[in-house]
Amino acid sequence: MLAFTKILRFEKLIQNPVCLFWSLHKAPIPVTWEKPKIGWTKLNFDGSSKGKAGKASIGGLFRNHKADFLLGYAEPIGRANSITAELAALRRGLELVLENGWSDVWLEGDAKTLLQSMAQRRQIRCAEAQRHISHINLIIPEINNCILTHIYREGNRAADKFSQMGHLYGKPRVWQHIPPNQVLSIMHEDAEGKIVFS
């Protein structure tokens, strides 16, 4: 079970709660990537799994209050389902938070159901997923301030690109200060506050 005791103090935990009613004529939702506050570092993370418990990879990137690229990562993780891939992406991102000494961190992903399960400390049945959660639980208390939010996939395009790139590499890759060309246009649109409809 996830013991996010420290996370309960944070400004906000999960944005955009799950709507209980579905509409056949759902209106498009405008989505924009938001910059963190001055002094904060923002991690957008994502996991990718091709097919049920198929080939999986993870990725993510860190940006500052000016939307400047600080660090990005992408790596294959073998066979895993989408939940495990999302958790592995968050876990790797948190490990990089500690390695870089960032203390005020905004974590953001697009797996709404998973983020809500974490916020509500619900048990996840997959043993491998629980292993990642246990490791995440050990890292969270090491961070001074931390918020965890959901963003629609359209606002998480840069992290998605990194996770897709992870499928292409045989080993983990990390980029510092200079992002790979594949994400430059997305990062520019994010920094400009481009609205993408979900």
Secondary structure, DSSP 8 states (H G I E B T S, - for coil): ----TTGGGSS-S-SS---S---TT----EE------TT-EEEEEEEEEETTTTEEEEEEEEE-TT--EEEEEEEEEEE--HHHHHHHHHHHHHHHHHHHT--EEEEEES-HHHHHHHHTT-----HHHHHHHHHHHHHGGGSSEEEEEE--GGG-HHHHHHHHHHTT-SS-EEEESS--GGGHHHHHHHHTT--EE-
